[in-house]
Amino acid sequence: MFLLGLTGSIGMGKSTTAAMFADAGCDVWDADAAVHRLYAKGGAAVPAFVKAFPAAVIDGEVSRPALKQIIAQDPGALKQIETIVHPLVGQDRAAFLDRATADIVVLDIPLIFETGGNKRMDAVACVSVPGEIQKERVMARGTMTLEQFENIRAKQMPNDEKCALSDYVIETDTLDHARAQVQAIVADIKGKLTHA
């Protein structure tokens, strides 16, 4: 089983690219989706949040907007939230890997380099577009202000650094171009697995 980390900053096309890997026969695990499962009603993170941050739990689930408010009021809360969430995300990933059956397993982890997750991968692919396109895509969603976008981008490793550290870079300028690159990466990895 080949572990391919998939990363890229906000608005770079990571979710779309992850779906292309799934279409190409890879098993795909999504860190953000794992967090959503953990925060949902009955999710594994809910009891810990009831204890640590009761104001964050609304109607039996962890509220992301409430968490944002807590972090805004107390920046130190983020570390505590991470100590709750990261081990649970790790358990979710381990359970997924136990069930995975494909030759290539893609782990969609936005902060793979920032958290050192790249050390556990056989290779890393980074999705990328020029900064202006990234900004246009995020602003077109209408879910955040320019200031919020700039704050998120400032907290993430710069795109050119991510690309330099990655084994593969996928330009997501068009869907067809991205799909062709995904297929080439899958073929390249399958070639390595055959000759291993």
C-alpha positions in Angstrom: 0.0 0.0 0.0 1.4 3.4 -1.1 0.6 6.4 1.1 0.2 9.6 -0.9 -0.3 12.8 1.1 -2.4 15.4 -0.6 -2.0 19.0 0.5 -2.6 22.5 -0.7 -3.7 25.9 0.7 -7.3 27.1 0.8 -8.9 27.6 -2.7 -6.3 25.6 -4.5 -8.7 22.8 -5.6 -7.7 20.1 -3.1 -11.2 18.6 -2.7 -11.8 18.5 -6.4 -8.4 16.8 -6.9 -9.1 14.3 -4.1 -12.3 13.3 -5.9 -10.2 12.7 -9.1 -7.9 10.4 -7.2 -11.0 8.5 -5.9 -12.2 8.3 -9.5 -8.8 6.8 -10.5 -9.3 4.0 -8.0 -7.5 5.3 -5.0 -8.9 5.1 -1.5 -9.1 8.7 -0.2 -9.2 9.9 3.5 -10.1 13.5 4.2 -8.8 15.2 7.4 -11.5 17.9 7.3 -14.3 15.3 6.8 -12.8 13.4 9.8 -13.1 16.5 12.0 -16.7 17.0 10.8 -17.5 13.4 11.9 -15.8 14.0 15.3 -17.8 17.2 15.8 -21.2 15.8 14.7 -23.9 14.5 17.1 -22.5 11.3 18.7 -19.0 12.2 17.4 -16.0 11.1 19.4 -14.9 14.7 20.2 -18.2 15.9 21.7 -17.7 14.5 25.3 -14.2 16.1 25.5 -15.6 19.4 24.4 -18.5 19.2 26.8 -15.8 19.0 29.6 -13.2 21.5 28.2 -15.4 24.0 26.3 -19.1 23.5 27.2 -20.0 26.7 25.3 -18.8 25.1 22.1 -21.3 22.3 22.2 -24.7 23.3 20.8 -27.6 20.8 20.3 -25.2 17.9 21.0 -22.6 18.8 18.4 -19.4 20.9 18.4 -20.1 24.3 16.8 -17.3 25.6 14.6 -18.6 29.2 14.9 -18.6 28.9 18.7 -15.1 27.5 18.6 -14.0 30.5 16.5 -15.4 32.8 19.1 -13.6 31.0 21.9 -10.3 31.1 20.1 -10.8 34.8 19.3 -11.4 35.5 23.0 -8.6 33.2 24.2 -5.9 32.4 21.6 -4.4 29.9 24.0 -7.6 27.8 23.6 -6.4 26.7 20.1 -3.6 24.5 21.6 -6.1 22.9 24.0 -8.5 22.2 21.1 -5.7 20.7 19.1 -4.8 18.3 22.0 -8.4 17.1 21.9 -8.8 16.9 18.2 -5.4 15.7 16.8 -5.3 12.3 18.6 -9.0 11.6 17.5 -8.2 12.5 13.9 -5.2 10.1 14.1 -7.5 7.3 15.3 -9.9 8.0 12.5 -7.1 7.9 10.0 -5.7 4.6 11.5 -9.2 3.0 11.3 -9.5 4.1 7.7 -6.1 2.6 6.8 -7.1 -0.7 8.4 -10.1 -0.8 6.0 -8.4 0.5 2.9 -7.9 -2.0 0.1 -6.5 0.1 -2.8 -2.8 0.0 -3.8 -2.7 3.7 -3.5 -4.2 5.5 -0.5 -4.5 9.3 -0.6 -4.5 11.1 2.7 -6.0 14.6 2.2 -4.2 16.6 4.9 -4.2 20.4 4.6 -1.4 21.1 7.1 0.7 18.0 6.3 4.0 19.8 6.4 3.1 22.1 9.3 2.3 19.0 11.4 5.1 16.8 10.2 2.6 14.4 8.7 4.7 14.2 5.5 7.2 12.0 7.3 4.6 9.2 7.5 3.9 9.3 3.7 5.6 7.6 0.8 5.2 10.8 -1.3 3.3 14.1 -1.1 1.3 15.8 -3.9 0.6 19.5 -3.6 -2.3 21.2 -5.5 -1.4 24.7 -6.7 -2.6 27.7 -8.6 -1.3 31.3 -8.8 -2.2 33.4 -5.8 -4.6 35.6 -7.7 -6.7 32.6 -8.9 -6.6 31.3 -5.4 -8.0 34.6 -4.1 -10.7 34.7 -6.8 -11.9 31.2 -6.0 -12.1 31.8 -2.3 -13.9 35.2 -2.6 -16.3 33.6 -5.2 -17.5 31.2 -2.5 -18.9 34.2 -0.5 -18.1 32.5 2.8 -15.5 34.8 4.2 -14.1 38.3 4.0 -10.8 39.2 2.3 -9.3 39.8 5.7 -10.4 36.3 6.9 -8.9 34.8 3.8 -5.6 36.7 4.2 -5.4 35.6 7.9 -5.8 31.9 6.9 -3.2 32.3 4.1 -0.8 33.9 6.6 -1.1 31.0 9.0 -0.3 28.4 6.3 3.1 27.6 4.9 3.6 29.6 1.7 2.5 27.8 -1.5 5.9 27.8 -3.2 7.5 26.2 -0.1 4.8 23.5 -0.1 5.4 22.8 -3.7 9.2 22.7 -3.2 8.8 20.1 -0.5 6.3 17.9 -2.5 7.2 15.0 -4.7 4.4 16.0 -7.1 2.8 19.3 -7.9 -0.7 19.4 -9.5 -1.6 22.6 -11.3 -5.4 23.0 -10.9 -5.8 25.7 -13.5 -8.4 23.6 -15.4 -10.2 20.4 -14.5 -8.9 18.6 -17.6 -5.3 19.6 -16.8 -5.7 18.6 -13.1 -7.3 15.2 -14.1 -4.4 14.5 -16.6 -1.8 15.1 -13.9 -3.7 13.0 -11.3 -3.8 10.1 -13.9 0.0 10.6 -14.6 0.8 10.5 -10.8 -1.3 7.3 -10.3 0.4 5.7 -13.3 3.9 6.8 -12.0 3.2 5.3 -8.5 1.7 2.1 -9.9 4.9 1.8 -12.0 7.0 2.1 -8.9 4.9 -0.5 -7.0 5.3 -2.9 -9.9 9.1 -2.5 -10.0 9.5 -2.5 -6.2 
